[in-house]
Amino acid sequence: MRPTSADTWISELQGRSHPVPVKRPKCRLADAPSFRVGRAGFYPELMLDRSTIDVEEVPNTHDRRVLSMAVLDDVRPLGAGLERSYEVYVRGRLKFRVKQIVYVAFSLDETVMGFAFSKEERAALVESEPHKFQMPSASDMRFNWVHADLAALNSNEARELVVDAWRMVVPQKLARAYDLSHPDGPG
């Protein structure tokens, strides 16, 4: 590696003939967040400030009822509380996993939720409610995956989608036990 002019200048100041390695600041354990950090690290500057978001009753023009908009905080306790499930941050994005399998992921701005969904049924889901659901990118079409607009979902729908995605990645025994302990659903 050829030293840049800045490296040469710094090494001359310190009386060295080789470039000075630049060290990245390390996070002390006391400063670390309480949740798991993905391989790419944690980027708090990319997180939304929840205190500035005002969640009000918004009209749903498709069925003329007044519903509340789903936000990340509606599904986070549920996703973290499901058996064998844990949350991680990968490149600033919140994801819920069971072992290494991601079953729910949120966009950086937390407006889109990607979740596990059957490949065979996703075209029908997107066609039935295109204002709520979108197909994944072309590179993600090989996975069992669908995207949902959180602003178009209410909190109960978002929780049901999270639990259904979780059911796809856990053993059927766990899914049946959850159904027995929550007969009315996750709501």
LINUR-V76764 format. One record per residue. N is the residue number from 0. RES is the residue in one letter. SS is DSSP state (H for helix, E for strand, - for the rest). D_CENTER is the distance of its C-alpha to the mean C-alpha in Angstrom with 2 decimals. Layout:
{{N & RES & SS & D_CENTER} {N & RES & SS & D_CENTER}}
This chain:
{{0 & M & - & 37.87} {1 & R & - & 40.11} {2 & P & - & 39.89} {3 & T & - & 39.10} {4 & S & H & 41.53} {5 & A & H & 39.42} {6 & D & H & 39.22} {7 & T & H & 42.97} {8 & W & H & 43.71} {9 & I & H & 41.74} {10 & S & H & 43.36} {11 & E & H & 46.76} {12 & L & H & 46.22} {13 & Q & - & 45.50} {14 & G & - & 48.36} {15 & R & - & 46.32} {16 & S & - & 46.85} {17 & H & - & 43.28} {18 & P & - & 40.11} {19 & V & - & 38.20} {20 & P & - & 34.80} {21 & V & - & 32.02} {22 & K & - & 29.94} {23 & R & - & 26.38} {24 & P & - & 25.94} {25 & K & - & 24.51} {26 & C & - & 22.46} {27 & R & - & 24.71} {28 & L & H & 23.63} {29 & A & H & 24.50} {30 & D & H & 22.16} {31 & A & - & 19.16} {32 & P & - & 16.28} {33 & S & - & 16.58} {34 & F & - & 13.38} {35 & R & E & 13.06} {36 & V & E & 12.64} {37 & G & - & 11.74} {38 & R & - & 14.70} {39 & A & - & 14.07} {40 & G & - & 14.16} {41 & F & - & 12.75} {42 & Y & - & 13.30} {43 & P & H & 14.02} {44 & E & H & 15.71} {45 & L & H & 12.64} {46 & M & - & 11.31} {47 & L & - & 12.74} {48 & D & - & 15.74} {49 & R & H & 15.40} {50 & S & H & 19.21} {51 & T & H & 19.87} {52 & I & - & 17.97} {53 & D & - & 20.55} {54 & V & - & 19.45} {55 & E & - & 22.64} {56 & E & E & 23.98} {57 & V & E & 23.60} {58 & P & E & 25.83} {59 & N & E & 24.63} {60 & T & - & 27.25} {61 & H & - & 26.98} {62 & D & - & 28.30} {63 & R & - & 29.82} {64 & R & E & 28.22} {65 & V & E & 26.56} {66 & L & E & 22.98} {67 & S & E & 20.37} {68 & M & - & 17.15} {69 & A & - & 13.89} {70 & V & - & 11.62} {71 & L & H & 8.57} {72 & D & H & 11.41} {73 & D & H & 12.76} {74 & V & H & 10.36} {75 & R & H & 9.34} {76 & P & H & 12.93} {77 & L & H & 13.16} {78 & G & H & 10.35} {79 & A & H & 11.76} {80 & G & H & 15.19} {81 & L & - & 15.34} {82 & E & - & 17.69} {83 & R & - & 16.72} {84 & S & E & 13.00} {85 & Y & E & 11.34} {86 & E & E & 8.25} {87 & V & E & 8.07} {88 & Y & E & 7.45} {89 & V & E & 8.43} {90 & R & - & 10.19} {91 & G & - & 8.69} {92 & R & E & 5.01} {93 & L & E & 3.15} {94 & K & E & 3.56} {95 & F & E & 6.52} {96 & R & E & 9.72} {97 & V & E & 13.36} {98 & K & - & 15.41} {99 & Q & - & 14.11} {100 & I & E & 12.79} {101 & V & E & 9.13} {102 & Y & E & 9.27} {103 & V & E & 6.01} {104 & A & E & 3.06} {105 & F & E & 2.99} {106 & S & - & 6.12} {107 & L & - & 7.91} {108 & D & - & 9.94} {109 & E & - & 7.56} {110 & T & - & 10.07} {111 & V & E & 8.76} {112 & M & E & 6.82} {113 & G & E & 7.58} {114 & F & E & 9.14} {115 & A & E & 12.11} {116 & F & - & 15.36} {117 & S & - & 18.90} {118 & K & H & 20.18} {119 & E & H & 23.48} {120 & E & H & 22.30} {121 & R & H & 19.63} {122 & A & H & 22.42} {123 & A & H & 23.98} {124 & L & H & 20.84} {125 & V & H & 20.27} {126 & E & H & 24.04} {127 & S & H & 24.33} {128 & E & - & 21.93} {129 & P & - & 21.19} {130 & H & - & 20.34} {131 & K & - & 17.26} {132 & F & E & 16.18} {133 & Q & E & 16.27} {134 & M & E & 16.83} {135 & P & - & 14.54} {136 & S & - & 16.10} {137 & A & H & 19.33} {138 & S & H & 18.10} {139 & D & H & 15.50} {140 & M & - & 18.25} {141 & R & - & 19.36} {142 & F & - & 16.34} {143 & N & - & 15.92} {144 & W & E & 13.16} {145 & V & E & 13.11} {146 & H & E & 11.36} {147 & A & E & 11.99} {148 & D & E & 12.88} {149 & L & H & 11.93} {150 & A & H & 15.29} {151 & A & H & 17.18} {152 & L & - & 15.89} {153 & N & - & 17.36} {154 & S & H & 15.78} {155 & N & H & 17.68} {156 & E & H & 16.56} {157 & A & H & 12.83} {158 & R & H & 13.68} {159 & E & H & 15.87} {160 & L & H & 13.41} {161 & V & H & 11.12} {162 & V & H & 14.44} {163 & D & H & 15.76} {164 & A & H & 12.96} {165 & W & H & 13.54} {166 & R & H & 17.23} {167 & M & H & 16.98} {168 & V & H & 16.12} {169 & V & - & 18.37} {170 & P & - & 22.17} {171 & Q & H & 23.93} {172 & K & H & 25.67} {173 & L & H & 22.55} {174 & A & H & 21.59} {175 & R & H & 25.22} {176 & A & H & 25.33} {177 & Y & H & 22.34} {178 & D & H & 24.18} {179 & L & H & 27.37} {180 & S & H & 25.98} {181 & H & - & 24.16} {182 & P & - & 26.69} {183 & D & - & 25.54} {184 & G & - & 21.89} {185 & P & - & 18.84} {186 & G & - & 19.94}}
